Amino acid sequence: MRFRKKIPVSGRQANRCDAAPTVWHELFDWFDTCVGVQLAKTEKTVLDAILPDLFGYYLVALAHPLHADKFAASRVSQRRVMNICAQDYLPPLKPSGFHGEVDRLPLLADSVDVLVLPHILEFSQHPHEVLREAERVLIAEGHVVILGFNPLSFWMLWRLALGWRGMTPWCGAFRSVNRMRDWLALLGFDVVDTRYYFFRPPLQNRSILRKLGFLEKLGQRLWPIFGGGYAIVAKKRVVTLTPIRPRWATRKRLVTTGLVEPMKPHHRKNYEQDS
């Protein structure tokens, strides 16, 4: 029987977005805006630096099929994109793609080497189930790559000041890197890498965003933890079983030499009187 570890839930970070698949449509539409396009380019650069170091036979990304180029830098021979939108939202998928729900992956247990979750946990109604599914489908020492919005970034000031909390992507449940580390540790993952990125404000102006490009290098050097997004790479821990030797093999002998000496007469008499 497989026991499920309980992950604490914070009421303050409850998801305010629409349910799937509507929220995924809105999220991917936002990635077509000016700041969304710039963020997608930055995330591709981050993944280009991370994925070549993760090896295996199967890589699966839960994403929009049109964003498949984000994962092209991987050296994994078999790459698949699971479309998390409704089937009628896009044209028929290529043979390398398939449909599915993020908290019920249509994958065999211990079958995936690398699993990529780009902004899945913020907008899923069941983020704990998503992580449990990640643990289930990954092989031993397989890797999960999580992209998330950083609640400690300067983006949150814009979110609060402009009242964007009811709009996508600002309606998502943004969780800190430390919170994600705790969740991953509970499910048997070791975090091996953390990176912050995108230090420009979320302005919908292509010209201004381009001029503020210098903030990327400056932010990485001066205030890295305040990036708009973060990437976490975690490895599924291998559970090693310590063999237990049978008790009869380790039990000490009560008599170390020869046979047991016969009981002496006076000892026997006393024993018979006691009994």
N, C-alpha and C positions, 0 to 999 in steps of 0.2 A: 504493500500500500504506500502511496506517495503522499507525504504531508506537505501542505502549502503553508509557507511562512506568512505571517501577518505583517502587513506594511502599514505604519501609522498614516492616518489621513488628516490633513489640515483643512478645516472648514473655510478658512480665509482664502484658500486657493482653489475653491470649487470652480469647475469649468462653467462659464456663462455663455458659451457659444452654442450654436445649433447642433443638433445631433448629426452623425454621419448619415448619408454622404454629403449633406448640404454644406457642412463646415469645410470639407475638403475642397468642394467647388469654390467656395469663397476664398479659402486660403490660396489656392492656385491662381485664382483671378487676381488676388493681391500681388502675387509674384510677377504679374505682368505689368504692374505699375512701375514708375521710375525707381523708387527706392527698392521695390521688390526685385527688379532686374539687377540692380547693383548688388543687393544682398546675395542673390543666386550666383552671381559671378564670383563674389568673395568666397562663398561656400564651396564652389567648385575648386578654387585655388587651395582651400584648406583640405578638401578631400584628395586633391591631387598629391598633397604631401603625406597624407595618412595612408591611403589605400595601397600604394605599392609595397608597403612593408607588411601587409597582411596576406598570408598565403592560404591556399586550399584549393578545393575543386568547385565549390558552389558559393556564389555571393548572391544574396537576395536583398533588394532594397524595396521598402514600402514607400511608394512615391507615385507621382504623376508620370505616366509613361513618356511624356514629352520632356521630362527632366532626366532622362536616362543618361545623357551625356555627362552628368555630374559624376558618374561612377566609372567612366571610361578609363581612368588611370589605373584601375585595379589590374593586377596580374593574374587574378583568378580566371581560369579558363571558361567556366560556365557562369555567366552573369544573368540574373533574372530580375525584372521589375514587376512587383505585384501592384496592380492598379487598385488603389483604395477608393476610387470613385465608383459611382454606379455604372453599370455596363452600357447604359444608353447615353452616357456623357461624352464618350469618345468614339471614334471609328474603331473597327475591329483591331485588336492588338496583334502585334507581330508574334511569330511562334515563340519567341523568348519571353513573352509576357503572359500574365494570368491575373485573374481577379481574386479578391479575397477580403476578409475583414481583419482589421489589425489585432483584435483581441481573440480571434479564432483562426489562426493561420492554417491554410490547407497544405501543411507540410508535415513530413514524417519527423518523428523525434530523432534527435542526434543525426541530422542530415545536412546541416548548413554550416559552412566554415566561417562566413562573414555575413552579419546581418546589419543593415544600415537603417536607422530610424530617423529620418529628417523631419523634425518638428511633429512627431507623431504623439509623443506623450503629453504635450500641452493641449491638444485638441481632441484626444480620445476621451470618451466618457468613462472608460475603464482602464486607466494607465497601468494599474497594478497587474491586470490580466495581460496587458501587452508585454510587460517585462517577464511575467511568468512564461508566456509563450516563447519569448526570446530564449529564456533558459532551457525550455523544452526542446526547441528545434536545433539549437547549436550543439555541435560536437564538443567533446572535452577539449579544452584549450581553444575553442572557437572564440571569435571576437564579435562584440556588438559595438557599433559606432552610433552615438546619439548626437544629433544636432538640436540645440534648444535656444530659446530666447532667454537672455540673462535678466532676471528681475533686479539685479544690482546695477544695471547699466544706466547711462544717462537717458536711454530711451524711455525709461519709466517716468521720468520727469515730464516728458512730452505727453505720455499716456495719461497722467493725472491732470496736468494743466489744461489739456484740450478736451478732456472728457471723452476719450476714445475707448473707454472700458467696454462699451457695448458693441464695438465694431471689430471685425476680423482684421488682423490677427490679435488685436489688443484684448479681446475677450477670453483669450486662452489662459490656462492655469500655468503661469511661468514659475518654474522651480529652480532654486539655486543649485550650484554645482555640489555644495555640501549635502543638500537634501538628496540629490541623485546618487551621490557616493554612498549614503546610508542605505538607500533602497537597493542598490546593486550589491552591496555587501551582504544584505539579508538574503539575497538569492544566490549567493555563492560566486560573485564576480569580484575580480581584482581590477581596480582602475589602473591602467598602465600609461595613460596620456590624457592631458587636458589642455585645450587651446581656446583662447578667446579671440574674437575677430569682430570687425566692423565697428569703427569708432566714430563714424559720421552720424549726424542726427538724421532721423527718419523724415527727411524733406522730400516732397514730391516735385522736385525741380532738378532736372537732369544737369543743367548748367552749374547750379550751386553744388550739387553732389560731386561733380567732376572737380571743381575748384577746391573742395575740401578733402580731396584725396590724400593730401599730406598728413591728415590726422591718423591714417592707418599706421604708418611707421611710428609716428609720435606716440600714439596710444599704446602700441605694443611695447614701447620702451619705458613710458612713464606711468601709465595706469592700465595695465593689461586686464585686471579683473573687472574693468568697467566696460568691456566690449559689449556690443548689442547682442551678440550670440556667442555660444560656446560649443565646442566639440569634445565629447568624452569617448575615449576608447577603453573598453573593459574586456577582460578575458575571463571566460568561464573556468572556474577553478576545478581542478581534477580532484575528485574525492578518492583518497587512497585508503584502502582497508588494511588495518594491521592484523595479521593472522593471530588467532588466539590458540595457543597450544592446549591440547587436552589436559585436564587436571591430572589424569593418571600419569602423564609423561613428566610433570613438574613436581608432583607430590614427593616430599622427602620421605625416605624410608625411616620407620620408627626404630628398627633394629638394624644396626650397621654391620654387625659381625656375627657370624654363626647362627645357631638356633636359639630359641628362647630357652633360658634355663628353667628347669622344673621348679615349682614353688617349694620352698623349704617347709618341713613339717610344722614348725611353730607358726609360720606365716599362714599355712593352710588352716590350722586350728583357729587362729584369730579371725580369719576370713569367714569360716563356717559359723562362728559365734555371732559375728556382725550381721550375717545374712539371716 
